[in-house]
Amino acid sequence: MNMDPSKVDDRTAVCSAKGCRETAAYGLLWNNPKLHTPERRKIWAACESHAEPLSDFLSKRGFLKDAVPVSELTDEMG
């Protein structure tokens, strides 16, 4: 469910939710502090329907750092 931010743009990003093929509207930036350095950001793409459930999943674990529109994702993220 991770995405390479260099391949993310508002024309090609597909939701990371299992089985979903909708175009992503948001990039959910997260990291697992047990595995990643503090500045590292992994990205899950989320369509309008899955943005809240995916954000909740990450938030409950303390992993969610930010949510941004797909159009605002940059190569520096991830």
C-alpha positions as CSV (number, residue, x, y, z in Angstrom):
1,M,0.0,0.0,0.0
2,N,3.0,2.3,-0.2
3,M,3.5,4.6,-3.1
4,D,6.6,6.1,-4.8
5,P,5.9,9.8,-4.6
6,S,7.8,10.5,-7.8
7,K,5.0,8.5,-9.6
8,V,2.1,10.2,-7.9
9,D,0.2,12.9,-9.6
10,D,-3.5,13.7,-9.9
11,R,-3.9,11.8,-13.2
12,T,-2.4,8.4,-12.1
13,A,-2.6,8.0,-8.3
14,V,-4.8,5.0,-7.4
15,C,-6.3,4.5,-3.9
16,S,-4.2,2.2,-1.6
17,A,-7.3,0.6,0.0
18,K,-7.4,-3.1,-0.7
19,G,-9.4,-3.7,-3.9
20,C,-10.1,-0.1,-4.6
21,R,-9.1,1.2,-8.1
22,E,-10.5,4.8,-7.7
23,T,-8.4,7.8,-8.4
24,A,-6.7,9.1,-5.2
25,A,-7.6,12.5,-3.9
26,Y,-5.2,12.5,-0.9
27,G,-1.8,11.5,0.1
28,L,-1.6,10.2,3.7
29,L,1.9,10.7,5.0
30,W,2.9,8.4,7.8
31,N,5.8,6.6,9.4
32,N,6.2,3.7,11.9
33,P,8.7,5.0,14.5
34,K,9.8,1.5,15.3
35,L,11.0,1.1,11.6
36,H,11.6,4.5,10.2
37,T,13.7,7.5,11.1
38,P,11.6,10.5,12.4
39,E,11.9,12.5,9.1
40,R,10.9,9.5,6.8
41,R,7.4,9.7,5.3
42,K,5.7,6.8,3.6
43,I,2.6,7.6,1.5
44,W,-0.7,5.9,1.1
45,A,-3.0,7.3,-1.5
46,A,-6.7,7.6,-0.6
47,C,-9.8,8.2,-2.7
48,E,-12.6,10.3,-1.2
49,S,-14.3,7.2,0.1
50,H,-11.3,5.7,1.8
51,A,-9.5,8.8,3.1
52,E,-11.2,8.7,6.5
53,P,-10.9,5.0,7.2
54,L,-7.3,4.8,6.1
55,S,-6.5,8.0,8.2
56,D,-8.2,6.4,11.2
57,F,-6.2,3.2,10.8
58,L,-2.9,5.1,10.8
59,S,-4.0,7.6,13.5
60,K,-5.0,4.8,16.0
61,R,-1.4,3.5,15.7
62,G,0.2,6.9,16.0
63,F,1.6,6.7,12.5
64,L,-0.3,9.4,10.6
65,K,1.8,12.6,10.2
66,D,-0.2,14.6,7.6
67,A,-2.8,14.3,4.9
68,V,-2.4,16.4,1.7
69,P,-4.2,16.7,-1.6
70,V,-2.5,14.5,-4.2
71,S,-1.6,17.6,-6.2
72,E,0.6,18.8,-3.3
73,L,2.7,15.7,-3.1
74,T,6.4,16.3,-4.0
75,D,9.4,14.1,-4.6
76,E,10.7,15.1,-1.2
77,M,7.9,13.3,0.5
78,G,8.3,9.6,1.0
